[in-house]
Amino acid sequence: MRVVVADDAVLLREGIVRILTDDGYQVVAAVGSAPDLVRAAHSLAPDLVIADIRMPPEHTDDGIVAARRIRTHRPETAVVLLSQYVEATAAVDLFRDNPAGMGYLLKDRVLQIDDFLDAVRRVAGGGSAIDPVVVARLVGRSTARTNPLASLTEREAEVLALMAEGLSNGGIAARLHVGVRTVETYTGAVFAKLGIASTAEEHRRVKAVLAYLGNGRP
């Protein structure tokens, strides 16, 4: 798995490179700005990009703009965005473009190496991963408004939140200490209440997560 890492904080950038290298990834470039990230991605064709949201030259949403350009050119490139703070609106917009192979983590997650690598693996495999802190913030925002999510029970909402983190039914079952069949019952109820038709399972999960991120609008 070929990876490009982009962050203007040298210590964090080199730390991520070390973590990935020790786990068997091939880091083909480590850069400190959004333009350098785009150039590296276009010339080296990595399988995965891990990038800070706020980078030079503007220190605003440069990482998001770069990620969008990269995925427009090569949609199969997986992207994990890192942020110092919860920037839920930016995350929602990018996930709604194409949630497959997309991750959004807070930088503190990097310090929890096993959790960080687990999220990276899910995204690299074509899944999605959203930091639990971001999910918690979105829960508060969603439940504060009238939308289809309001019809979910507390447990169903919890299962949907874990879907948004990118967990499989088995992963959700392990987190909640229940059986996989129980989780399947909850996910079926979530799909039904959100009006998501029976299609391929992964597609339904993506639509459910988009509904969650978009406050009830799949």
C-alpha positions in Angstrom: 0.0 0.0 0.0 1.6 3.2 -1.2 0.9 6.3 1.0 1.5 10.0 0.8 1.5 11.9 4.1 0.9 15.7 4.2 1.1 17.9 7.3 3.1 21.1 7.9 3.9 20.1 11.5 7.1 18.2 11.0 7.0 16.2 14.2 3.5 14.9 13.5 4.2 14.2 9.9 7.3 12.2 10.7 5.5 10.4 13.5 2.7 9.3 11.1 5.4 8.1 8.6 7.0 6.1 11.4 3.7 4.5 12.5 2.7 3.6 9.0 6.2 2.3 8.0 6.3 0.1 11.1 2.9 -1.3 10.2 4.1 -2.3 6.7 2.9 0.7 4.6 5.2 2.2 1.9 5.3 5.9 2.4 6.3 7.3 -1.0 6.2 11.0 0.0 5.9 13.2 3.0 5.1 16.8 2.3 4.1 20.0 4.1 1.7 21.9 1.9 -1.5 21.3 -0.2 0.2 22.1 -3.6 3.0 19.7 -2.8 0.4 17.1 -1.8 -1.5 17.4 -5.1 1.7 17.2 -7.1 2.9 14.1 -5.2 -0.5 12.4 -5.6 -0.6 13.1 -9.3 3.0 12.0 -10.0 3.2 9.0 -7.6 -0.4 7.7 -7.8 -0.6 6.5 -4.1 -3.3 4.2 -2.9 -3.8 6.3 0.2 -3.4 9.9 1.2 -3.3 11.1 4.8 -3.5 14.9 5.1 -4.1 17.7 7.5 -7.1 19.9 6.7 -5.3 23.2 7.6 -2.1 23.4 5.7 -0.1 26.1 3.7 -0.7 28.1 1.7 -4.0 29.4 3.2 -4.2 27.4 6.5 -8.0 27.1 6.1 -9.4 24.1 4.2 -6.4 23.5 1.9 -6.3 19.8 2.7 -10.0 19.3 1.8 -9.5 21.2 -1.5 -6.5 19.1 -2.3 -8.3 15.8 -1.4 -11.2 16.8 -3.7 -8.8 17.5 -6.6 -7.0 14.2 -6.0 -10.2 12.1 -5.9 -11.5 13.9 -9.0 -8.4 12.9 -10.9 -8.2 9.4 -9.2 -11.4 8.4 -7.5 -9.9 5.2 -6.2 -7.4 7.0 -4.0 -8.4 6.6 -0.3 -8.1 9.7 1.8 -7.8 10.2 5.6 -8.2 13.8 6.7 -6.8 15.0 10.0 -8.0 18.0 12.0 -6.9 19.6 15.2 -10.5 20.6 15.9 -14.0 19.3 15.1 -15.0 20.8 11.7 -18.2 18.9 11.1 -19.5 20.9 8.1 -16.3 20.3 6.2 -16.5 16.5 6.9 -20.1 16.3 5.9 -19.5 18.0 2.5 -16.6 15.7 1.6 -18.3 12.5 2.7 -21.4 13.4 0.7 -19.2 13.7 -2.4 -18.1 10.1 -2.1 -17.9 8.4 1.3 -16.2 5.2 0.1 -12.5 5.2 1.0 -12.9 8.4 3.1 -11.9 9.1 6.7 -12.0 12.0 9.0 -10.0 11.8 12.3 -8.9 14.2 14.9 -5.1 14.5 15.3 -5.4 13.2 18.9 -6.4 9.9 17.4 -2.9 9.4 16.0 -1.6 9.1 19.5 -3.9 6.1 20.0 -1.9 4.1 17.5 -4.1 1.0 17.4 -7.3 3.0 16.8 -5.5 5.1 14.2 -4.2 2.2 12.3 -7.6 0.4 12.5 -9.3 3.5 10.9 -6.6 3.7 8.3 -7.1 0.1 7.3 -10.9 0.5 7.0 -10.5 3.5 4.7 -7.7 1.9 2.7 -10.0 -1.1 2.2 -12.8 1.1 0.7 -14.7 1.7 3.9 -15.1 4.9 5.9 -14.1 6.1 9.3 -15.2 9.1 11.3 -13.6 10.0 14.6 -15.9 9.1 17.5 -15.6 12.7 18.9 -16.9 14.0 15.6 -19.7 11.5 15.6 -20.7 12.6 19.1 -20.8 16.2 17.9 -23.0 15.2 14.9 -25.3 13.3 17.3 -26.0 16.4 19.2 -26.6 18.4 16.1 -28.9 15.9 14.5 -31.1 15.2 17.6 -31.6 18.9 18.0 -33.7 19.1 14.9 -36.8 17.5 13.6 -35.8 14.9 11.0 -36.2 11.1 10.3 -33.4 10.4 12.7 -35.7 11.4 15.5 -37.7 8.3 15.0 -34.8 6.1 15.9 -34.6 4.5 19.4 -31.6 5.3 21.5 -30.0 1.9 20.6 -30.7 2.3 16.9 -29.1 5.8 16.9 -26.1 4.3 18.7 -25.8 1.6 16.0 -26.0 4.2 13.3 -23.3 6.3 15.0 -21.0 3.2 15.0 -21.8 2.7 11.3 -20.7 6.3 10.7 -17.4 5.4 12.4 -17.0 2.7 9.8 -17.6 -0.4 11.9 -19.0 -3.6 10.4 -21.8 -5.4 12.0 -19.3 -7.6 13.8 -17.4 -4.6 15.0 -20.6 -3.0 16.3 -21.5 -6.2 18.1 -18.1 -6.3 19.8 -18.4 -2.6 20.8 -21.9 -3.0 22.2 -21.3 -6.5 23.7 -24.3 -8.0 21.8 -24.7 -10.7 19.1 -24.3 -10.0 15.4 -27.9 -11.0 14.8 -29.0 -8.4 17.3 -27.0 -5.8 15.4 -28.6 -7.0 12.1 -32.0 -6.4 13.6 -31.1 -2.9 14.6 -29.5 -2.0 11.3 -32.7 -3.4 9.5 -34.8 -1.1 11.7 -32.5 1.9 10.9 -32.8 1.2 7.1 -36.6 0.9 7.4 -37.1 4.1 9.4 -34.8 6.1 7.2 -36.7 4.8 4.1 -33.6 3.2 2.6 -34.6 0.5 0.1 -33.2 -3.0 0.1 -30.1 -2.9 -2.1 -26.5 -4.1 -1.7 -25.7 -4.0 2.0 -22.6 -1.8 1.7 -24.6 0.7 -0.4 -27.4 0.8 2.2 -24.9 1.5 4.9 -23.4 4.3 3.0 -26.8 5.9 2.4 -27.6 5.5 6.1 -24.4 7.2 7.1 -25.1 10.0 4.6 -28.5 10.5 6.1 -26.9 10.7 9.5 -24.3 13.2 8.4 -26.9 15.2 6.5 -29.4 15.4 9.4 -31.8 12.9 7.9 -31.4 13.6 4.2 -29.9 10.5 2.4 
